[in-house]
Structure formats: structure tokens, C-alpha cells
Amino acid sequence: MLTLLVVDAANVVGSVPDGWWRDRRGAAERLRDRLVPCAADGVAGHPGPLEVVLVVEGRARGVEPVPGVRVDAAPGSGDDRIVELAGEAAAAGRRCVVVTADRELRRRVAAHGAECLGPRSVRP
């Protein structure tokens, strides 16, 4: 069973002040495209292949999936959706890795046994 890599789009995009706030959807699409190699190659300490899920919210909704990266548009809070995904993975006996720098989110997903990596693990 593939490890689930869940990426907090808002947090990862917001980790670099590159003007992302002018085009949140475009920034999420650029992140999605940078995640494609992670599906095959993995990320630090987690060899591929991985199932990659990019969780988007707010003005980033509408980002389409691409081969290798599923996009999950959170109906409400992106953090709440990420916690749900971590819980579903735990219930299925799957390993889950969440990419975020949000301390509270890290605490919440750790309660489901998820591991956490920082935004730099998926950003150049």
C-alpha cells in the first residue's frame, strides 16, 4: 500500500513571499506541478512511489488534478480536511505524511499517527 503524502497547499504556498497572494489559484497550480516528481521519486526519508494529495481551500479551489497528484478541494477548512485524510489513512492502516509548517495542524495529524515534514521538503 502506498504511503499517502498530503500537502497543505495554503501553508506551503505561503511559506515563500513570491507574490502568491495576487494569484492563489495559480500559485497552487505551480505547487501541484512541482509535486508530480514526488509521486514517483518520493520526498526526504520517504521513497516513492507515493500517493500525493494536494489539499486546497478558498480562492485556490478549482485547481485540477494532474497525473500523479490528486487535488482535494476542502469544502471548508483545509486543515480540517487534512486531519480527516490522516484519520482515514490511519483507519486503513496506511502510512501518512503531511507537509505543513502549521504547528497546530501538525499536532492534530500526529494524533492520527501521521508524520510531518516542512514546506521545504517539496519546494526547491
C-alpha positions in Angstrom: 0.0 0.0 0.0 1.4 3.4 -1.0 2.3 6.0 1.6 -0.1 8.9 1.5 1.6 12.3 1.1 -0.9 15.1 2.0 0.3 18.6 1.2 -1.2 21.7 2.9 -1.3 24.0 -0.2 -2.1 27.2 1.6 0.7 26.7 4.1 3.3 25.6 1.6 2.5 28.3 -0.9 2.5 30.9 1.9 6.0 29.8 3.0 7.7 31.8 0.3 6.8 35.5 -0.2 6.8 35.4 -4.0 3.6 37.3 -4.7 1.3 34.2 -4.3 -1.4 36.4 -2.8 -2.1 38.0 -6.1 -3.0 34.7 -7.7 -3.7 32.0 -5.2 -5.0 29.5 -7.7 -2.0 30.0 -10.0 0.3 29.5 -7.0 -1.5 26.3 -6.1 -1.2 25.1 -9.7 2.5 25.8 -9.7 2.9 23.8 -6.4 0.8 21.0 -7.9 3.1 20.8 -10.9 6.2 20.7 -8.6 4.7 17.8 -6.7 4.5 15.5 -9.8 8.0 14.1 -9.4 7.3 13.4 -5.7 4.7 10.8 -6.7 7.4 8.7 -8.4 10.6 9.7 -6.5 9.3 10.3 -3.0 10.4 13.0 -0.6 13.1 13.2 2.2 13.0 10.0 4.1 10.0 8.6 2.2 10.9 6.8 -1.1 8.4 6.7 -3.9 6.1 5.8 -5.2 3.7 7.9 -3.1 0.0 8.8 -3.4 0.1 12.6 -3.4 -2.9 14.7 -2.4 -2.8 18.5 -2.6 -5.4 20.0 -0.3 -6.7 23.4 -1.5 -9.1 25.8 0.0 -10.6 29.3 -0.6 -9.6 31.0 -3.8 -7.4 28.1 -4.7 -10.4 25.9 -5.3 -10.8 24.8 -8.9 -7.3 23.5 -9.3 -7.5 20.4 -11.5 -5.6 17.2 -10.7 -2.7 16.0 -12.9 -1.3 12.5 -13.3 0.4 11.7 -10.0 -1.2 14.5 -8.0 -4.8 14.3 -6.7 -6.3 17.7 -5.8 -8.8 17.7 -2.9 -10.8 20.9 -2.6 -11.7 21.3 1.1 -15.4 22.2 1.4 -14.5 24.3 4.5 -11.2 24.4 6.4 -8.2 22.9 4.6 -6.8 21.9 8.0 -9.9 20.0 8.9 -9.8 18.1 5.6 -6.2 17.3 6.1 -7.0 15.9 9.6 -9.8 13.8 8.0 -7.4 12.4 5.4 -4.9 11.5 8.1 -7.6 9.8 10.1 -8.8 7.8 7.1 -5.3 6.7 6.4 -4.8 5.6 10.0 -8.1 3.7 9.9 -7.0 1.9 6.8 -3.5 1.1 8.3 -1.8 3.3 5.8 1.3 5.4 6.5 0.5 9.1 6.1 3.0 12.1 5.8 1.6 15.6 6.0 3.6 18.6 4.6 2.9 21.7 6.6 4.6 24.1 9.0 1.4 24.8 10.9 2.1 23.7 14.5 -1.5 23.1 15.4 -2.2 21.1 12.3 1.0 19.0 13.0 -0.4 18.3 16.5 -3.8 17.3 15.1 -2.5 14.9 12.5 0.1 13.4 14.8 -2.8 12.3 17.0 -3.7 10.0 14.0 -0.1 8.7 13.7 0.8 10.9 10.7 4.4 12.1 10.2 5.1 15.7 9.3 7.5 17.4 7.0 8.1 21.1 6.5 7.4 23.0 3.3 11.0 22.8 2.1 10.6 19.1 1.6 8.5 19.8 -1.5 9.8 23.3 -2.5 13.0 23.9 -4.4 
